[in-house]
Amino acid sequence: MEAYLYHGMAPESRVLHLMGEPQETRHLFVANEQAVLSPTWSIHSGAGIGEYTFIWAMAGTMSITPTWTSSSRRTCGDPFPLRDA
């Protein structure tokens, strides 16, 4: 589970929070001090019509699925070292 708490927004500002499966997203308009809960498999993207800050947290089992290039270099950007399979 992932949680996003949006804050530091003007009263009239909103953030468009995109979540869900890449081929079937859900769109939420979020106001100041509102939170969004999403499953770990969900995408996350957002765009605001004003300044905003968010706090991100996750809970549950963590698994890392790296992306490999033809030169076998790690490209997923995660801070955890990879283990040989």
C-alpha angles and dihedrals in degrees: 000000000000127000128200121191113192117205144150092062130139113249092253095045125101136186121216103222114197119201142153133064115340092244094045113032129181120220123212127183106215128196131202115305094008122132134214124206119201137170117257093248092058124104118239128207133145144184127192135204090214141010116311142163127204136199114217125200135168135196134185135047115345122216128173121215107185125201115230130205126209089265089055093241119149112250104166094094095222117147094227124095117246122241123219112253 
